[in-house]
């Protein structure tokens, strides 16, 4: 069940658009979201769409809590996991705007005790997950599993550890970059990270439901703050919902852990549109892909993910298997916010919702290259569909991928998940040698105009080593 009318009462008058909840795009969004929730056993969700400082859509769906039957509302606080980095990236760019932080300054400028091995690492390396810094802790050790460790303690451990790779060599999404980044921010400002967020973002923007739960493990007991109007998070296992949520220690707060609501995130989006938070130049900087040492693009900008959608530049971040998904298309001043209370969803919801508000790509019908191996294409089509519906065929993958990649991919997807419309057309765009490997790139068109570009890396025998998709 969806609710829209009462949602509008919570937001400033300047944000309202006449008739916004009855547009065709909003109706398409409602149909899509309700199907996803039903097919994926998601109890509740909230969606907001902001364009040019005005609210185009705000809809809430289902239940925030299955035990007491509380409904999802605009001020329901969802755990947004790694989508917290939207706030971290904004904070970093605020300090850059003010001249208090330089993205390309060496860490030693802000951390005099940084080791010599870090001499080539910059703030940008940390924010883009390209520093090579490791935790310095042995996997499974008491220090590594200590959920009460401070930022300073984790920084000290990282300082003593070796680099995993040369700074700027590659993107490697992980936690330690952001622990060290937190230490930099605290040293530069003289404030703790949580207080920084509160004083520089949450309070100025009028947030009322965004906060951390301060959870910690004390022996067999987990202790956490009471969060008003909290959405309980669930994982659907063996035909039933089970309560499950991530434990974020304080030293991880720049990377994840915030609870937030669509009401607050909408205020952030409006401020971004109006340029009162970050200038257009700062937003462009935040969304720009890190340039790797070999000239290629890294997977991140300044804390934000980046990509294209309908041919337009986009940036944002998702978290926890689409517990939270925030996407922004700066050229159109369009922001889409999708919050749910179920684990295990691929972060597809916000891009599909955004597609309802953007014109389709004109080249979707363009021909590709001749396909000399239609049987191999059929295997890859099966992998595309299997990723989403939970039916990946292990035989299609190389032995190394069966050991490492496949178990990760199998954690997502469920039959009839409805995350995307049916796959209608598949076009081969590239088929080339890449060293000892082979690369094939496809355009997949779902429904009438939703498209993904899929890249498959293959071993010489044709088995899948890796696969990834990107919005066009």
ABEGO torsion letter per residue (X at the ends): XBBAAAAAAABBAAABBBGAAABAAAAAAAAAAAAAAAAAGBABBBBBBBBGGBBABBBBBEBABAAAGBBBBAABBBBAEAAAAAAAAAAAAAAAAAGABBAABBAAAABAABBAAAAABBAAAAAAGAAGBBAGBBBGBAAAABAABBAAAAAAAAAABBBABBBGABBBBBAAAAAAAAAAAAAAAGBBAAAAAAAAAAAAAGBAABBBAGBBBBEABBBBBBBBGBBBBBBBBGGBBBBBBBBBBAAAAAAEGBBBBAAAAAAAAAAAAAGAABBAAAAAAAABBBBBAAGBBBABBBGBBBEBBGGBBBBEBBBGGGABBBBBBAAAGBBBBBBBABBGBBBAAAAAAAAAABBBBAAAABBBBBBABAAAAAAAAAAAAAAAAGABBAAABBAAAAAAAAAAAAABEBBGAGABBBBABBBBABBBBBEABBBBBBBBBBEAABBBBBBBBBBAAGBBABBBBBBX
